[in-house]
Amino acid sequence: MEIKSKNDIIDYFASGIKQDELIGVENEQFLFNIKTNKRAEYENIKKLLQIFITKFGWQEIKENENLIGLKFNGKSISLEPGNQIELSGDKLKNIHEVCVELHNFQKELDSACFDTNLTNMATGYDPVTKLKDAPNNPKERYKIMTNEMPKGGELSLNMMYQTSGTQVNMDYSSEEDFKKKFKLMCYLTPLAIGIFANSAVYENRASGYLSYRAKVWQNTARAGLPKIFLENMDFEKYAEFIIKFPLLFIEKNNSYHYGGDQTFKDFMEGNLQSNKSIPTDRDLGLHLSTIFTEVRLKKYLEVRSIDECEWDCHCAGPAFYTGLIYGNLEESLDVIKKWDQSEILNAYYDSPKKGLNTLINNKTILEWGKIFLDISKDGLKKRKYINSNNQDETVFLKNVENILNEKKTRAEKVLEKL
């Protein structure tokens, strides 16, 4: 489908409306070479991916004959710029299924790592490697990003090569439902950063932040939490937002080309200097994926503010958001109705350093976290998804509960050990 107007983009977002309320989770991890104690180079990664193919039946994804990822039954494995390995999970009904998927992938990853002398590290920011020593891979888009991204944000390369996060993807059932979910996700961004902070170390020393990953993303091109996101967003406003956004690159003949600071509007009007064609829905999807905001709209919603963490908390962030967004949306919205937008933005910038002590509307994130934890628990109980051990989805909130009861993030525990 060609995208010629704002209405075409609105129709694109509307085509994402569905009633299923499925959950998709994406997790990134760093890989290290056991023999050298350095991040895994692309040649190491190729061997690891081959193990997934021969041992577990995954199918290869190539770009210009380079192995850049894998796919299997609705799931995919991709490589981030610094060879962080990312699992993009299938769309699933409940957190029990999500956690089984993550657990099964982790077992396969551990096995493949053992066979290739690699090991994984699940944290929001690489705590040991200097940026200049980070590895790379031959994905074409990353070459363009490496050249262009630093022009718009001083820590853009740190974001690309040194960070890992957890992303939660969720559905909307109507435009009105989208508006409510988008608002809640944006308002809760400081809480996500504060509660799930797990990246306090930079080059073997304390960074001065509990979530250095979040600090980096705040200083990355095309990223952040735009003030317009805290206003009443709808499909039209989001379409206007992305139309005016510069193109990072376009894909033509299976190759990527720099967008030259022209906008998607130029593309729609056939005015690109390098390409006079009209964009398709595939081009629109590519453009949407190059907007790196904390919350993002495609044909579903993405929460992108959670630091990556070890196995015992992988399911906590997705469970927390599922209870709020799918289980108790109206009650959650009622809590934030008096929050001031300027306070949220202040909290957003404070939360990477202050963590649970960040203030919003005269309460700390620790206090708000306990309130939203109870709302999430109640929401998950309402959903009534029970596993074989007769447990509902609230079992996955234990990690969040521990953080709030101990008044201590994972980042602070790491600093104590350091």
Long-range contacts (C-beta under 8 A, 24 or more apart in sequence): 1-280, 1-281, 2-278, 2-279, 2-280, 3-268, 3-278, 3-279, 3-280, 3-281, 3-283, 3-284, 4-268, 4-278, 5-268, 6-236, 6-239, 6-240, 6-243, 9-235, 9-239, 9-242, 9-243, 9-284, 10-235, 10-236, 10-239, 12-281, 12-284, 12-299, 13-175, 13-178, 13-235, 13-238, 13-239, 13-297, 13-299, 14-175, 14-235, 15-299, 16-171, 16-172, 16-298, 16-299, 16-300, 17-172, 17-173, 17-174, 17-175, 17-178, 18-171, 18-172, 18-173, 19-173, 20-91, 20-93, 20-171, 21-170, 21-171, 21-173, 21-326, 22-91, 22-92, 22-93, 22-170, 22-171, 23-91, 23-92, 23-93, 23-94, 23-95, 23-98, 23-168, 23-169, 23-170, 23-318, 23-322, 23-326, 24-88, 24-89, 24-90, 24-91, 24-92, 24-168, 24-169, 24-170, 24-300, 25-89, 25-98, 25-101, 25-102, 25-166, 25-167, 25-168, 25-169, 25-318, 26-86, 26-87, 26-88, 26-89, 26-166, 26-167, 26-169, 27-86, 27-87, 27-89, 27-102, 27-122, 27-166, 27-167, 27-308, 27-314, 28-80, 28-84, 28-85, 28-86, 28-163, 28-164, 28-165, 28-166, 28-308, 29-84, 29-85, 29-86, 29-109, 29-120, 29-121, 29-122, 29-164, 29-308, 30-82, 30-84, 30-120, 30-121, 30-122, 30-123, 30-126, 30-164, 31-83, 31-84, 31-85, 31-113, 31-118, 31-119, 31-120, 31-121, 32-118, 32-119, 32-120, 32-121, 33-117, 33-118, 34-117, 34-118, 34-119, 35-117, 38-129, 38-133, 39-82, 39-83, 39-126, 39-129, 39-133, 39-134, 39-135, 40-83, 40-118, 40-135, 41-83, 41-135, 42-83, 42-135, 42-136, 42-137, 42-138, 44-116, 44-117, 44-118, 45-79, 45-83, 45-85, 45-137, 47-116, 48-85, 48-112, 48-113, 48-115, 48-116, 48-118, 49-77, 51-111, 51-112, 51-115, 51-116, 52-77, 52-108, 52-112, 55-108, 55-111, 55-112, 55-115, 56-108, 56-112, 63-138, 63-139, 63-140, 63-254, 64-138, 64-140, 64-254, 64-255, 66-137, 66-138, 66-139, 68-137, 68-138, 68-139, 75-101, 75-105, 79-137, 79-139, 80-160, 80-164, 81-136, 81-137, 81-139, 81-142, 81-145, 81-146, 81-160, 81-161, 82-126, 82-134, 82-135, 82-136, 82-160, 82-161, 82-162, 83-135, 83-136, 83-137, 84-163, 84-164, 85-109, 85-120, 91-169, 93-385, 94-322, 94-383, 94-385, 94-393, 95-315, 95-318, 95-319, 95-322, 95-380, 95-385, 95-393, 95-396, 96-385, 96-387, 96-393, 98-315, 98-318, 99-314, 99-315, 99-396, 102-311, 102-314, 102-315, 103-311, 106-311, 106-314, 122-164, 122-308, 122-309, 122-310, 122-311, 122-314, 123-164, 123-198, 123-199, 123-307, 123-308, 123-309, 123-310, 124-163, 124-164, 124-165, 124-197, 124-198, 124-199, 124-211, 124-212, 124-213, 124-214, 124-307, 124-308, 124-309, 125-158, 125-162, 125-163, 125-164, 125-199, 125-201, 125-202, 125-207, 125-212, 125-213, 125-216, 125-307, 126-162, 126-163, 126-164, 127-199, 127-201, 127-202, 127-203, 127-204, 128-201, 128-203, 128-204, 129-162, 129-203, 130-203, 131-157, 131-158, 131-161, 131-162, 134-161, 134-162, 136-161, 140-255, 140-256, 141-249, 141-256, 143-256, 144-248, 144-249, 144-256, 144-257, 144-258, 145-248, 145-249, 147-258, 148-221, 148-248, 148-258, 149-220, 149-221, 149-222, 150-221, 151-221, 152-221, 152-222, 153-219, 153-220, 153-221, 153-222, 153-223, 154-219, 155-215, 155-216, 155-219, 155-220, 156-219, 156-220, 156-221, 158-216, 158-220, 159-216, 159-217, 159-220, 159-223, 159-292, 162-216, 163-199, 163-213, 163-216, 163-217, 164-213, 164-307, 164-308, 165-213, 165-304, 165-305, 165-306, 165-307, 165-308, 166-196, 166-306, 166-307, 166-308, 166-309, 166-314, 166-317, 166-318, 167-302, 167-303, 167-304, 167-306, 168-302, 168-303, 168-306, 168-317, 168-318, 168-321, 168-322, 169-300, 169-301, 169-302, 169-303, 170-300, 170-301, 170-302, 170-303, 170-321, 170-322, 170-325, 170-326, 171-300, 171-301, 172-300, 172-301, 175-234, 175-235, 178-234, 178-235, 178-297, 178-301, 179-232, 179-233, 179-234, 180-329, 180-333, 181-301, 181-325, 181-329, 182-229, 182-233, 182-295, 182-297, 182-301, 183-230, 183-232, 183-233, 183-333, 183-336, 184-324, 184-325, 184-329, 184-332, 184-333, 184-336, 185-295, 185-301, 185-303, 185-321, 185-325, 186-225, 186-229, 186-230, 186-294, 186-295, 186-344, 187-230, 187-336, 187-339, 187-344, 188-324, 188-336, 188-372, 189-225, 189-294, 189-295, 189-305, 189-344, 189-348, 190-344, 190-347, 190-348, 190-350, 190-351, 190-358, 190-360, 190-365, 191-351, 191-365, 191-368, 191-369, 191-372, 192-303, 192-305, 192-306, 192-317, 193-305, 193-307, 193-348, 193-351, 193-352, 194-351, 194-354, 194-355, 194-356, 194-358, 194-365, 194-369, 194-409, 195-320, 195-356, 195-365, 195-369, 195-400, 195-403, 195-404, 195-409, 196-305, 196-306, 196-307, 196-309, 196-313, 196-316, 196-317, 196-409, 196-410, 197-307, 197-351, 197-352, 197-355, 197-409, 197-410, 197-411, 197-412, 198-307, 198-308, 198-309, 198-409, 198-410, 198-411, 198-414, 199-307, 199-411, 200-411, 200-412, 200-414, 200-415, 200-418, 201-414, 201-415, 201-418, 205-418, 206-415, 206-418, 208-353, 209-352, 209-353, 210-352, 210-353, 210-354, 210-355, 210-409, 210-411, 210-412, 211-307, 211-351, 211-352, 211-355, 211-411, 212-352, 213-307, 213-308, 214-305, 214-307, 214-351, 214-352, 215-352, 215-353, 217-292, 217-294, 218-348, 218-349, 218-352, 220-292, 221-292, 222-248, 222-290, 222-291, 222-292, 222-293, 223-292, 223-293, 223-294, 224-293, 224-294, 225-293, 225-294, 225-295, 225-345, 225-348, 226-293, 227-341, 227-345, 229-293, 229-295, 230-341, 230-344, 230-345, 231-341, 238-297, 242-287, 242-288, 242-291, 243-268, 245-287, 245-291, 247-272, 247-287, 247-290, 248-287, 248-290, 249-286, 249-290, 250-274, 250-275, 250-279, 250-283, 250-286, 251-282, 251-283, 251-286, 294-348, 307-410, 307-411, 309-410, 312-399, 313-399, 313-410, 315-396, 316-396, 316-397, 316-398, 316-399, 316-400, 318-396, 319-376, 319-380, 319-393, 319-394, 319-396, 319-397, 319-400, 320-372, 320-373, 320-376, 320-397, 320-400, 321-376, 322-376, 322-379, 322-380, 322-383, 322-393, 323-375, 323-376, 323-377, 323-378, 323-379, 323-380, 323-383, 323-393, 323-394, 323-397, 324-372, 324-375, 324-376, 324-379, 326-379, 326-383, 327-376, 327-378, 327-379, 327-380, 327-381, 327-382, 327-383, 328-375, 328-376, 328-378, 328-379, 328-382, 331-375, 331-378, 331-379, 332-372, 332-375, 332-379, 335-368, 335-371, 335-372, 335-375, 355-409, 355-411, 355-412, 356-403, 356-404, 356-407, 356-408, 356-409, 366-404, 366-407, 369-400, 369-403, 369-404, 370-404, 373-397, 373-400, 373-401, 373-404, 376-400
